[in-house]
Structures are given as C-alpha cells and as structure tokens.
Amino acid sequence: MRRLAILTLILTTACAPALTPAPATHVPTLPLPATLAPAAPSPATAAPETEPAPTVQPGGVTDFPNPDSYQWETVADGLERPVDIQNAGDGSGRLFIVEQPGVIRTLANGRLVAEPFLDIRDRVDDSDNEQGLLGLAFHPLFKENGFFYVNYTKRGGDTVIARFHAPLDQNADPDSEVRLLTVKQPFGNHNGGGLAFGPDFYLYIALGDGGSGGDPYGNGQSLKTLLGKILRIDVDNGDPYAIPADNPFGNEIFHYGLRNPWRFSFDPQTRDLWIGDVGQGEWEEIDFLPAGTPGGVNFGWNRFEGMHDYTTGAVPENYRPPLFEYSHNEGCSVTGGYVYRGAMREWQGVYLYGDFCSGKVWGALRTVGAADETAVSTILFETGAQVSSFGVDEVGELYLASLSGSILRLARR
C-alpha cells in the first residue's frame, strides 16, 4: 500500500489564551495475551495514481471543520507548570492535572480542588526543564482497584515508573507507592514521560534517548537499553510486573528508534497508536501505527530526524518513517495529542496535536483506499499557549495544557 502525506497550512487565531483541562479513557475489550516472567533488571505531495473509493477511519469525517467557528476556552488556571491531563474512567467526571514539580490536582465540577490528589514533591527532581512528574495513567479498572501509575524523575534524575493507590472517591496515599521500574538517565533531558494503557490492558511507557544532543550513546537504535523506546508491560501479573509473551525482544521493549516521545495516545475507537516524537534541530515528527501492528517497529532515530538523514549509513532494520513532520519554521517541540471522539460530530476522527514553542495546533486526517493511504495535516489554530500536553475527558472532549498554568477546552464559539 502506498502512503501519501500532505501537509497544508491554514492559520487561524484561536480565542486569546485564557488557558484551561480533561483526559482519555481506555476501555479494554481484547482478551489478555499470555505473559512471561519479568526480564532482569510543509511538504508537497503527488496525487494518487489509482482512484478506488477512499474511506475514512470508522466514525471519521472527510474534511476539517472551519476553525473560525471554534475556540479554546479556559476551564482552569493558576496551575504550576501543568504537563498532563487525564481522566480516571470511573464515571466521576473528574479531570486530573499533573503539575511538573510533583503534584496531581483534581478538576471537579468545573473547579480546581484545593487539596492535591497526590503530592510527591518530596521525591521528585524537577531541577532540569525536562525533569519532574511527567506522566499519569489510570488502570482501566481504577474504579474497582484504585490503582494509577506515574512517570517521574527521582532525586538524582533517574526515571521511576510507580504505582499508587487511591480509595474510591478519595485522594491518593503518597505512602502507597510501589516502584515498578527505575531507569538510569545519563543526562537531565529527553526523559520522555508519557504513560497509557493500550486496548490490550498493557501499560505503555515512553522513554527518551537519555539526553544531551544527537543521541551520543546511540540509545535509540540499541536494544541493550530501555532508553529511546516505547515499553510495554503487564501490571496485572508478575512481581512487580510481567513481560507480555508477544513483546518482540523478550523484555520490556516494544518499539524503538525514538528521540523523546513526550506524548502518545491510542484512538479509543480504532485502537491506532499516535506518537509525537520531539526532534533535534530541524524537524518534528508524528508517528502512526495502525491497530494490531506487532512490536519491533523502528522509528529511525538517530539515523533519521523526521524523514531526513541525521547520520549516514544503511536504513535501519524494521524502519517506519513518520506519518507527518514539520520544520522548525513552524515550531520547535511537538506535543502529541488525541483523536477527537467527543460530541461534536464535525471533529470525529480528527487527530489534534501541537507545538510547545509556537502554540500552533494541527489537525490530521487519514483516508484509506484499496491501493493508497492518504494523510493530510493542517495548522488550524494559533493559540499563543505553551502547549505542554493534551487530554480528553470521559466523554471524549479535548483539552490542552499550557505550561504557563492554564487548561483550555476545544469548544464551539
């Protein structure tokens, strides 16, 4: 199948950033695979040659809505460096906002709750711009078991993946921490940070290449380190977890060749995987894998930055180029987003992502025909926000976090 990518530029000014939150729920429906014991510690494009009738992904639109009819409205502000927005999928309607210094705040009934849901500032190191409490994921059965998972850098800078417990409708106990995984970080940047449960019930973990610049240790392409990878573990078996039997290398690694996959998400309807991987000096990229893609995909860093040579040599084994890229003329640090699945039918199936530096927000669509796959990405909004993360609430509405302290929601004017 041929893949055609089209990047168009339509600039629109969004509602002036009064900045404001809510997240995504993954309801697993697949049977759990077997597990093993844990391992030891703005381009142009040619037109398609064939014209079979194209189809969009299930429930998706064929074109972007007019962005002039929409705004990013503030739902919360006064936060301290918000970097993630998640929902618990427990029917409470709450949103949980991660503050980089080490606090999780609750947004309930349109108001920020004064008391933190979790405060672990005593063990979080946020001394570097890219360190801190970075990611949050609620167990798909959180309402029953009270478990949620965080990604943070501990004192000294190493990455910790930990589980905490919160009784029903109560705040979490900081002393309930169970550390699942600790990964040594050679530098203070490129820590990754994203966490998400996939449609298979497994926990996916995004780790950057370990930092500095240019991947000096070759971690992205090395299968001897967890750095520069998407990991996949079974938190419902093993002690403290198990390795899924179909992980391709017999350890935690599921995909590799990534520089700093800050944010990634699964489409809850199609189960496709979208990854925003932060670039080096020239190109930012969005990676895409259709549902059911086996593990072992190599996204190419540091052989490639975006679709361009970064170093020389052979094309890496199992290489998968990005679906989209944009140059540093449009921004400097991509923030992966979500496929919209809320109540506004005209946005159904649109993947929205942004840039931290420029505040631009893109929309992306894929159409799939019998012989060709066409993907188009368009700048829809100029928000003026420091886009640190996106999130969705329990009904699929989309939110954006600005590092300056606000949470915004996509809404009709």
C-alpha positions as CSV (number, residue, x, y, z in Angstrom):
1,M,0.0,0.0,0.0
2,R,1.3,3.4,-0.9
3,R,1.3,6.1,1.7
4,L,0.8,9.7,0.7
5,A,1.3,12.6,3.2
6,I,0.1,16.1,2.6
7,L,0.9,19.0,4.9
8,T,-1.2,22.2,4.4
9,L,-1.0,25.4,6.3
10,I,-4.2,27.2,7.4
11,L,-3.5,29.7,10.1
12,T,-6.3,30.7,12.4
13,T,-6.2,32.8,15.6
14,A,-7.9,30.9,18.5
15,C,-9.6,32.6,21.4
16,A,-7.0,34.6,23.2
17,P,-5.4,32.3,25.6
18,A,-7.2,32.3,28.7
19,L,-5.7,28.9,29.2
20,T,-7.6,25.6,30.7
21,P,-8.4,20.6,31.4
22,A,-9.7,16.9,30.9
23,P,-8.3,13.3,29.7
24,A,-8.8,9.9,27.9
25,T,-10.2,6.6,29.0
26,H,-9.1,3.3,27.5
27,V,-11.8,0.6,27.9
28,P,-10.1,-2.7,27.2
29,T,-12.1,-5.2,25.2
30,L,-9.5,-7.6,24.0
31,P,-8.6,-10.8,25.7
32,L,-5.4,-10.6,27.7
33,P,-2.4,-12.3,25.9
34,A,-0.2,-14.7,27.8
35,T,2.7,-13.2,29.7
36,L,6.2,-14.2,30.6
37,A,8.1,-13.7,33.9
38,P,9.7,-10.2,34.1
39,A,13.0,-9.7,32.5
40,A,16.0,-8.9,34.7
41,P,16.6,-5.5,35.6
42,S,5.2,21.9,4.9
43,P,5.9,19.4,2.1
44,A,4.0,18.9,-1.2
45,T,2.7,15.5,-2.4
46,A,1.9,13.8,-5.6
47,A,-1.7,12.8,-6.3
48,P,-2.6,9.1,-6.0
49,E,-2.3,7.0,-9.2
50,T,-5.4,5.0,-8.6
51,E,-8.8,6.2,-7.6
52,P,-10.6,3.4,-5.7
53,A,-13.2,5.0,-3.5
54,P,-11.5,6.2,-0.3
55,T,-12.8,5.5,3.1
56,V,-12.0,7.3,6.3
57,Q,-11.5,5.6,9.6
58,P,-14.7,4.4,11.4
59,G,-16.7,7.3,12.7
60,G,-14.4,9.9,11.0
61,V,-15.1,13.0,8.9
62,T,-13.6,13.6,5.5
63,D,-12.5,17.3,6.0
64,F,-11.6,19.7,8.7
65,P,-14.2,21.9,10.3
66,N,-13.8,25.7,9.8
67,P,-11.6,26.6,12.8
68,D,-13.0,30.1,12.9
69,S,-16.2,28.6,14.4
70,Y,-14.3,27.2,17.4
71,Q,-12.2,28.4,20.3
72,W,-10.0,27.2,23.1
73,E,-11.9,28.3,26.2
74,T,-10.3,28.4,29.7
75,V,-11.6,25.9,32.2
76,A,-8.8,26.3,34.8
77,D,-5.8,28.4,35.5
78,G,-3.4,29.2,38.3
79,L,-1.7,25.8,38.0
80,E,2.0,25.3,38.5
81,R,3.6,24.0,35.2
82,P,0.8,21.6,34.1
83,V,2.2,18.9,31.9
84,D,-0.5,16.2,31.6
85,I,-4.3,15.9,31.8
86,Q,-6.0,12.5,32.4
87,N,-9.4,11.2,33.4
88,A,-9.9,8.1,35.7
89,G,-12.6,6.5,33.6
90,D,-14.5,5.9,36.9
91,G,-17.7,7.8,36.0
92,S,-16.9,10.7,38.3
93,G,-16.3,13.2,35.6
94,R,-13.1,14.4,37.3
95,L,-10.0,15.5,35.4
96,F,-6.6,15.1,36.9
97,I,-3.9,17.6,36.1
98,V,-0.2,16.8,36.6
99,E,2.0,19.6,37.8
100,Q,5.6,19.2,36.9
101,P,7.0,19.8,40.5
102,G,5.3,16.7,41.7
103,V,1.6,17.3,42.4
104,I,-1.6,16.0,40.8
105,R,-4.6,18.3,41.0
106,T,-8.3,17.5,40.6
107,L,-10.7,19.4,38.5
108,A,-14.2,18.5,39.6
109,N,-17.5,20.2,38.6
110,G,-15.6,22.9,36.8
111,R,-13.4,23.8,39.9
112,L,-9.9,23.0,41.0
113,V,-10.0,21.2,44.3
114,A,-7.7,22.9,46.8
115,E,-6.3,19.7,48.3
116,P,-3.9,17.7,45.9
117,F,-5.0,14.3,44.7
118,L,-1.3,13.3,45.1
119,D,1.7,15.3,46.4
120,I,5.1,13.6,45.9
121,R,7.3,16.7,45.7
122,D,9.5,15.1,48.4
123,R,10.8,12.6,46.0
124,V,10.6,14.3,42.6
125,D,13.6,16.0,41.0
126,D,12.4,18.8,38.7
127,S,15.7,20.8,38.6
128,D,16.0,20.4,34.9
129,N,13.4,21.8,32.4
130,E,12.5,18.3,31.3
131,Q,12.5,16.6,34.7
132,G,9.7,16.3,37.2
133,L,6.4,14.5,37.5
134,L,5.8,13.9,33.8
135,G,3.0,11.3,33.1
136,L,-0.1,9.7,34.6
137,A,-2.2,6.7,33.6
138,F,-5.2,5.2,35.5
139,H,-5.7,1.5,35.5
140,P,-8.6,0.5,33.3
141,L,-10.2,-1.0,36.4
142,F,-9.4,2.0,38.6
143,K,-12.9,2.2,39.9
144,E,-12.5,-1.3,41.3
145,N,-8.8,-1.5,42.3
146,G,-7.8,2.2,42.9
147,F,-4.5,1.8,41.1
148,F,-2.9,4.5,39.0
149,Y,0.6,4.9,37.6
150,V,3.0,7.8,37.3
151,N,6.3,8.6,35.4
152,Y,8.7,10.8,37.3
153,T,12.4,11.6,37.8
154,K,13.6,10.9,41.3
155,R,16.3,12.8,43.2
156,G,19.4,12.4,41.0
157,G,17.4,12.4,37.8
158,D,16.7,8.7,37.1
159,T,13.2,7.7,35.8
160,V,10.8,5.9,38.0
161,I,7.6,4.2,36.9
162,A,5.5,3.7,40.1
163,R,2.0,2.6,41.1
164,F,-0.1,4.4,43.7
165,H,-3.4,3.7,45.3
166,A,-6.5,5.9,45.9
167,P,-9.5,4.7,47.7
168,L,-12.8,5.3,45.9
169,D,-13.6,9.0,45.7
170,Q,-10.7,9.9,47.9
171,N,-7.2,11.3,47.4
172,A,-4.2,9.1,46.9
173,D,-1.9,7.9,49.7
174,P,1.7,9.1,48.9
175,D,2.9,6.2,51.1
176,S,1.2,3.6,48.8
177,E,4.0,3.9,46.2
178,V,5.2,0.7,44.6
179,R,8.1,1.2,42.3
180,L,7.8,-1.0,39.2
181,L,10.8,0.2,37.2
182,T,13.8,2.5,37.6
183,V,15.8,3.6,34.5
184,K,19.1,5.3,34.8
185,Q,19.3,8.6,32.9
186,P,22.7,9.8,31.7
187,F,21.6,13.4,31.2
188,G,18.8,15.7,32.5
189,N,16.8,16.0,29.2
190,H,14.9,13.7,26.9
191,N,13.2,11.7,29.6
192,G,10.0,11.0,27.6
193,G,7.2,10.9,30.1
194,G,4.0,9.6,28.5
195,L,2.1,6.7,30.0
196,A,-1.1,5.0,28.6
197,F,-2.9,1.7,28.9
198,G,-3.4,0.2,25.5
199,P,-6.6,-1.6,24.3
200,D,-4.8,-4.8,25.3
201,F,-4.7,-3.8,29.1
202,Y,-0.9,-3.4,29.0
203,L,0.8,-0.3,30.3
204,Y,2.8,1.5,27.6
205,I,5.7,3.7,28.7
206,A,7.6,6.4,26.6
207,L,11.2,6.9,27.3
208,G,13.6,9.4,25.6
209,D,17.1,8.6,24.4
210,G,18.7,9.8,27.6
211,G,19.5,13.3,26.5
212,S,22.4,15.6,25.7
213,G,22.1,16.1,21.9
214,G,22.2,13.8,18.9
215,D,22.0,10.6,21.0
216,P,25.7,10.4,21.8
217,Y,25.4,6.8,23.2
218,G,23.3,5.5,20.3
219,N,20.5,4.5,22.7
220,G,17.7,5.0,20.2
221,Q,19.0,2.1,18.0
222,S,20.3,0.0,20.8
223,L,18.3,-2.9,22.0
224,K,20.5,-3.2,25.1
225,T,18.9,-0.2,26.8
226,L,15.3,0.9,27.6
227,L,16.1,4.5,26.5
228,G,14.6,5.8,23.3
229,K,11.8,3.3,23.4
230,I,8.1,2.6,23.9
231,L,8.0,-0.1,26.6
232,R,5.0,-2.4,27.2
233,I,4.5,-4.3,30.5
234,D,1.7,-6.4,32.1
235,V,1.0,-4.8,35.5
236,D,-1.7,-7.3,36.4
237,N,0.7,-10.3,36.6
238,G,4.2,-10.9,37.9
239,D,6.0,-9.1,40.7
240,P,6.0,-6.2,40.2
241,Y,5.0,-6.9,36.5
242,A,5.3,-9.4,33.7
243,I,6.6,-9.2,30.2
244,P,3.8,-9.9,27.5
245,A,4.6,-13.0,25.6
246,D,4.5,-11.2,22.2
247,N,6.9,-8.4,23.2
248,P,9.4,-8.8,20.3
249,F,12.7,-8.9,22.2
250,G,11.7,-10.9,25.3
251,N,12.0,-7.8,27.5
252,E,10.1,-4.5,28.2
253,I,10.9,-3.0,24.7
254,F,8.0,-2.9,22.3
255,H,9.1,-0.2,19.7
256,Y,12.4,1.6,19.4
257,G,14.3,4.3,17.5
258,L,12.7,7.3,19.3
259,R,14.4,10.5,20.5
260,N,11.9,12.0,23.0
261,P,8.4,10.6,22.7
262,W,6.9,13.1,25.1
263,R,3.2,12.4,24.4
264,F,1.4,9.4,22.7
265,S,-2.1,8.1,22.7
266,F,-4.4,5.3,21.4
267,D,-7.6,6.1,19.5
268,P,-10.2,4.5,21.7
269,Q,-12.4,3.7,18.6
270,T,-9.9,2.3,16.1
271,R,-7.1,1.4,18.6
272,D,-4.5,3.1,16.4
273,L,-1.3,4.4,18.1
274,W,-0.2,8.0,17.6
275,I,3.2,9.3,18.8
276,G,4.7,12.8,18.9
277,D,8.5,12.5,18.9
278,V,10.4,15.7,19.7
279,G,13.1,16.5,17.1
280,Q,16.7,17.5,17.3
281,G,17.4,20.8,15.5
282,E,15.2,20.9,12.3
283,W,12.3,18.5,12.2
284,E,9.4,17.4,14.5
285,E,7.5,14.2,13.7
286,I,4.2,12.4,14.3
287,D,4.5,8.6,14.1
288,F,1.5,6.4,13.5
289,L,0.8,2.7,13.8
290,P,-2.5,1.0,12.8
291,A,-4.1,-1.1,15.4
292,G,-2.7,-4.6,15.6
293,T,0.8,-3.6,14.4
294,P,3.2,-6.1,16.0
295,G,6.0,-4.9,18.2
296,G,9.5,-4.3,16.9
297,V,8.9,-1.1,14.8
298,N,12.0,1.1,14.5
299,F,11.1,4.8,14.1
300,G,14.7,5.6,12.9
301,W,16.3,7.9,15.4
302,N,19.2,8.8,15.3
303,R,19.7,7.6,11.7
304,F,16.8,9.9,10.7
305,E,15.3,13.1,12.1
306,G,11.8,13.3,10.7
307,M,12.1,12.0,7.2
308,H,15.6,13.3,6.8
309,D,19.1,11.9,7.2
310,Y,20.6,12.8,10.5
311,T,23.6,10.4,10.3
312,T,24.8,8.3,7.4
313,G,24.6,4.6,6.9
314,A,22.2,1.9,5.9
315,V,18.5,2.3,6.6
316,P,17.8,0.7,9.9
317,E,16.1,-2.7,10.1
318,N,12.3,-2.5,10.6
319,Y,12.3,1.2,9.9
320,R,8.9,3.0,9.8
321,P,9.1,6.7,8.6
322,P,6.8,9.3,10.3
323,L,3.3,10.0,9.0
324,F,3.9,13.7,9.3
325,E,6.7,16.1,10.0
326,Y,7.1,19.9,10.3
327,S,10.1,22.1,10.2
328,H,11.4,24.5,12.9
329,N,9.9,27.3,10.8
330,E,6.6,26.2,12.4
331,G,7.7,25.4,15.9
332,C,10.4,23.6,17.9
333,S,8.9,20.9,20.1
334,V,6.0,18.7,19.1
335,T,3.3,17.8,21.6
336,G,1.4,14.7,20.6
337,G,-2.4,14.8,21.1
338,Y,-5.5,12.7,20.7
339,V,-8.1,11.7,18.2
340,Y,-11.3,13.6,18.9
341,R,-14.2,11.3,19.9
342,G,-16.4,13.8,21.7
343,A,-19.9,15.1,21.0
344,M,-19.0,17.5,18.1
345,R,-19.6,15.2,15.1
346,E,-17.7,17.5,12.7
347,W,-14.5,16.7,14.6
348,Q,-14.9,13.0,14.7
349,G,-11.7,11.1,13.8
350,V,-9.5,14.3,13.6
351,Y,-6.2,13.9,15.4
352,L,-5.1,17.1,17.0
353,Y,-1.5,17.9,18.1
354,G,0.5,21.0,18.8
355,D,3.9,22.7,19.3
356,F,5.2,23.8,22.7
357,C,7.2,26.8,21.3
358,S,4.8,28.3,18.7
359,G,1.4,27.4,20.2
360,K,0.2,26.1,16.9
361,V,-2.3,23.3,16.8
362,W,-2.6,21.0,13.8
363,G,-5.4,18.7,12.7
364,A,-4.7,15.4,10.9
365,L,-6.9,13.0,8.9
366,R,-6.2,9.7,7.2
367,T,-8.2,8.2,4.3
368,V,-7.6,4.7,3.2
369,G,-8.5,3.3,-0.2
370,A,-7.9,-0.1,-1.8
371,A,-4.4,0.9,-3.1
372,D,-3.5,4.1,-1.3
373,E,-3.4,5.7,2.1
374,T,-3.6,9.5,2.1
375,A,-2.8,11.5,5.2
376,V,-3.3,15.3,5.5
377,S,-2.2,17.6,8.3
378,T,-3.2,21.3,8.6
379,I,-2.5,24.1,11.0
380,L,-5.9,25.0,12.5
381,F,-5.2,27.2,15.5
382,E,-2.6,29.7,16.7
383,T,-3.3,29.5,20.5
384,G,-0.4,31.5,21.9
385,A,-0.2,28.8,24.6
386,Q,2.9,26.8,25.6
387,V,1.3,23.6,24.6
388,S,2.7,21.1,27.1
389,S,0.0,18.4,26.7
390,F,-3.4,17.4,25.5
391,G,-6.1,15.4,27.3
392,V,-9.6,14.1,27.0
393,D,-12.4,13.7,29.5
394,E,-14.6,10.7,30.0
395,V,-16.9,11.7,27.1
396,G,-14.1,12.4,24.6
397,E,-13.9,16.2,24.8
398,L,-10.4,17.6,24.1
399,Y,-8.3,19.7,26.4
400,L,-5.0,21.5,26.1
401,A,-2.5,22.3,28.9
402,S,-0.3,25.4,28.7
403,L,2.9,25.3,30.8
404,S,2.1,28.9,31.9
405,G,-0.6,27.5,34.1
406,S,-3.9,27.1,32.2
407,I,-6.1,24.4,30.9
408,L,-8.2,25.0,27.7
409,R,-11.0,23.1,26.1
410,L,-12.0,22.9,22.4
411,A,-15.5,24.3,22.1
412,R,-17.8,25.9,19.6
413,R,-18.0,29.7,19.6
